[in-house]
Amino acid sequence: MAQAALAFDTPAPRLPGTLANCNAPASTRPGAAADGDLAFELGWDHAHHGLVPPTEHLLPANPLRQGWEAGRSCFGNRTLKPTRHVRKWLQLRLSAWLRGRAFETVQVTPHYLAQIDTERCPITRLALTHGSGEDTDASIDRVFNQAGYAAGNLAVMSVRANQSKADLRWSDARLQAVLAEARKDGAGAGTADGLTSAEWARLAVLMSFVTPLPHEIAATLPLLVLPPNRLRLLNPIQGLQALITLQITQDGFAARIAQLASMIPGPDLRRDFHLFFHSLLPRAWDGGRPDGPAQLRERLEDAWRNTDVLRRWQRFAAQLSADQAEALVQRAVAKGLTGKGWQFQVHSGAQATEGWDLAGGGRC
């Protein structure tokens, strides 16, 4: 079964200044121990960018220090500039190594982290800060906790959202939303473990994207958060749901929606599709013209809280099988019905979770 993924997998460019004789894999470099290749490589990359590893990893026997010293001998002062995304890349790899988590190093690069970067937390909707020490700081984490650090399973969110997420599953987040809702009182929104009911609900939907779900369950979920860039949607019906909703963010959506409707089999199903879409569309302009793309995205997400929108989507989606939803996505992508402002790529089942280490639960 094919999977949907937002944006193409653009390969990271070769960083300038790399020395040809210093690019051999860690396992073939002098001083690299077989059991410490990951740490040796991490130390090597710290040296390549002129950075010193954390002091607790500078003991002589630590393979991370050995890689750092070997890298310093190779690069000297000819180092690369450590951008914010390079620092985050090293930090993520160090955290994964310390916790025994799988980290896919071919696709997950500083360039990739720059591509998934965002200005606002998709869960709290607050502006993200960097290096302030506050819970609004940006953090990157695996969305599906039972998989590794790999392309398609990473998203940027605030520290507060990430800490609340912890090691939960999508269904746990859904229960937390119910609990927070039950704690509402006259003073305002209730919370559970640091997030409001609306925030937990958005987090649950985000996690559901990368959790293989029965089609019958995935078809009932509202699109309370639009998929972040390059997240891979493993449930075909949610891929179709995102493709339809994102049409409204780009000019010329009316013509594209008409073409998409023509691909839907049967007049009754096409009628249900139009009823759903024309329930969703007006919600984008509730309160007047959106003040920029960010507000439009939030309005579209909030539109899915509307009873009529969700009911009509569920009626339409219930009549499609997973294979039919997948086929509609594939045909829409093939005909270029994704608009010019964003890209939608279809992966094979194996490609969609490449490097996720699902068999090992995301652990090395």
N, C-alpha and C positions, 0 to 999 in steps of 0.2 A: 504494500500500500504506500502511495506517495504521501509526502508530508508537505505542509506549507511553511514557508519561512519568509519573513519580511526582509527585504534588501538582499542584494547579491553578496556572495562571499568574495569580497575584493581582497586579493593577496596583498600582504604588507610589502611595501617597497624595501629594497635593500638599503640599509642605513649607510650614509656616507662615512668614509673614514675607516671602514672595516679593513683589517689587515688580512690578506689572503692566507698567510702562513699561520694565522691564529684562529682559523675557523673550523678546525677539525672537531668532531664530536667529543664530548667530555671523556667518553670511555677510551678514546685513543690518544688523549693528551698525556704527557708525562705527569706522574703524580696523582692521577685519578684512580681511586679505588673502585672496584666493580660495584660494591654495595653502596658507595657514596656518590654515584654519578650525578644524581639529581642535585645534591648539595654542592658538589664540585662545580657543576654548570652554573648554579646560582651564584656562587662566589665569583666565578669567572665573569659573569655578566655584571656583577657589581663593579668589578675592576674595569670592565670595558667602558662603563659610564662614569668612572671616577668617583664612585661611591664606596663608603666603608660599611661593611655589614654591621648589624647590631653587635654590641660588645659581648653579649653572652655566646656568640658564635665565633669568637676569635681565639678560643683555646687551640693550642698547637695541633691536637689530634682531630679537631673538627674538620671534616672534609670540605665544609663551606669555606673555612679559612684557607685550606690548601688550594682550593680553586681560585680564591681571591689573590693569594700570593703568586700563583702561576700566571694569572691574568695581569697582575701589575708588572711582572717581569716581561711579559710579552708586549703590553701596550705602552708602558711607561707613561709619558704625558700625552700620548696620542689617543685621547679618550673622546667619547661621544657625549653630547649634551644630555643630561638627565632631565627630560621633560616630566611634567606631572604624570603623564600616562606611563612613562618608563618606571617611575617610582612606584606607581600603583601595581604595575606588572610584576615588579620584583617583590613587592609586599605580598601580593596574592600567592605567588609561587612559594614564598617562604612559609606563609600560613598553611598552604596545602601540604608542604613537605613535613612541617611539624605535626600536623594532625593526621598524616597518612592518607591524604585525599589525592585522588587521581587528578592530574593537571595535564591537559593536552597542549603541547607547546608549539605545534606546527601552525595552527590557525589562531590561537589566542596569543596575540602579540600586542605591543604598545599601540600599533596602528589599529588593531581590532578594538582595543579599549577606547580609543579616541572615537571610533565609529559608533559605539553604543552610549557614549557620553550624552548627558542631558542636563538641562538647566533646572528642572523641577523634579521633585520626587513624584513618581507616578502613584504612590500610595497616599502620602500626606498632602500632596499638591503644593508644598512649600518650596521656595527657592532653595537650592542646594548651596551649601558653603563648602570651603575646602581648607582643611588644616586649622580650623578654629577651635577644635576640641569640643564643639557643641554637638547635640544630637541631630542637628540639621546638616552636618557634614556628609558629603557623598561617600557612599561605600558600594562595593561591587560584590555580589554574592551569587551563588548558584540558586536558580529559581526552584528547580526540582532537587531536593536535598538528597535523594537516593541516587544521584548521578554526580559525575565529577565536574571539575572546572573545564568546560569545553565550549566551543562555539555553539551558539543556539541555546545555551542553558545559563547564560549570564545576563544580569540586568543591574542597572544603577538605581539605587534607592538611598534614602536617608539612613543614617546610623540608627535612628529610633525605629524605623520600620524594619530594618534588618535585625536588630536585637529582638524585637517582638516576634519576628518570623522564626528565629532560632532554627531548630531542626524539625519544625512542624511539617505536616503534610497539608495538601490543599483542603482536605475535609476537616482537619483540625482548625484551620483558619476560618472556615465557614461556621463552625460551631462557636468560635470566639466572637464572630459578628453577631450571632444570636444572643450570646451572653452579654455583650456590650449593649445591645438594644434593650435587653431586659433591665439594665441598670439605669436607663434614662429616667430623669425626674424633671421637675419644673425648672431646675437650675440650668439645664442644658443637656448635651449629649453624654451618654454614659460611655465608660471605657472598660476595656479588659486588657490587662497586660500592656498598657501604654498606648493602645490604639482605640479609636472610636469604632462604632459599628460600621460606618461607611468605609473607613480605612481598612478594616478587616475584610469587608466584602470585596473591595478592590484587590486586596492581596490574595484572597482565595481564588478570584478569577485569574489573576496573573499566574498563580501556581498551577491552575488547572490547564493552562495552555500547554505546558510541558509535561503533564501527567497523562499517560495513556488511559483514557476513560471509555467505558461502554458508550456507544453512539447515542443510546437512548438518554443517558445522563447529560452528555455534552450538549445535546440539542436543546436542553431546557435552560441552560445557563445564560444569564444576561451578560452583555459585553460592557461591564462596569469599568473596565480599563482597556484602552486601546493597546495593542501589543507594542512594547518598546522595540526600537530598531534592532533587527537581526535576531530577535527571539524566534525560535522554531516552534510552530504550532503543530502538535502531534495529532490533534483530533480534526479530521477533515471538515466537519460541520462548523467548527470554530474558525477555520481558515476561510470558509465561505462567508461566515458572519462578519469577520474583519474586513474582507474584501469589499463587501457591500457597504458597510458603514463608512469605510475610508473613502469611498467614492465622493461623498459629500464634501470632503476637504479639498477637492480639486475642481477647477473649472471644467465645464463640459460634461458634468456627471449625468445629466438627463439623457444624452445620447448613448452614453455607455450603459446606463441602467436599462434603456430600451433594448440594446443589443443583448445584454445579459438575460433579460426576461424572455427574449426570443429563443434562448437555448433551453429554457425550462420546459419539460414535457407536459403537455396537456393543458387545456384552457382553465380548468379548475385550479390547478397548482399555480399557474401564472396569475390568476386572479388573487389567490392568497398572497403571492409574492408582492403584488402591487398594493394590496391592502396594508401589508406590513410596512413596505417602504414609505408609503404616503402617511403612515402614522409616525415614522421615525423622522422624516424630513422636516416637518414644521418645528420640531423641538430644537433644531439647530439655531433657529432664529427667535426662540423665546427670549424676550427681553431686549429685542433689537438686534442690529447687526453685530456679530462677534468682534471683539476688540483684539484681533490677531489670531494666529493659528492655535496658540495655547488655550485661549478661551473657547474656541470652536471645538477643540478636542474634548474639553471638559463638558461642554454642553452635550456633545454626542454621547459621551459616557453616561452622563446623568439622564439622557433620554431613555436609556435602558431601564431606568427605575419606573418609568411610566407603565402602568398596568396594561394599557391597550397595546403598546409597542411590544412588550414581552409576550403577551397572550397571542398576538398575531404572528410573532416570530415562531413561537412554539408550535402553533398550528401548522405553519408552513414547513418548519424543519422536521416535524414528526412524520411528514409524508415522504421525506427523502431518506435513502439509505446512506451509509458512510461512503460507499462506492459512487453513488450519484453525486454527493456533495463534492467529492474529490474530482470527479470528472468535470463538474461545472467550473471548479477552480482552474483546472488544467486548460480547459477550453478558453476561459476568460483571459488567462495569462497568454496563451498562444495567440489570441486575437488582439492583444495589446490593450485590454480593457482595464488596465490598472492605473491609468492617469500618468502624467509626466512628473509629478512631484515625489513619487515613491515607487519602489520596485517590489515585485512579489515573485519569489522563486519557488519552484516546486522541486523538492528533493525526493529521492527514493527512500524507502524505509530505512535502509542501512545507512545512507548518507545523513539522514536527519539526526541520528543519534551517534554519529561517528565520534569516537573519543570519549563518549559519556561514561563508559565502563559500567553499564547497567547491570551486567552479570555480577560484578563485584560490589554493587551498591555504592559505586563512586569512591571506593577505597583502593589504595594501592595494595 
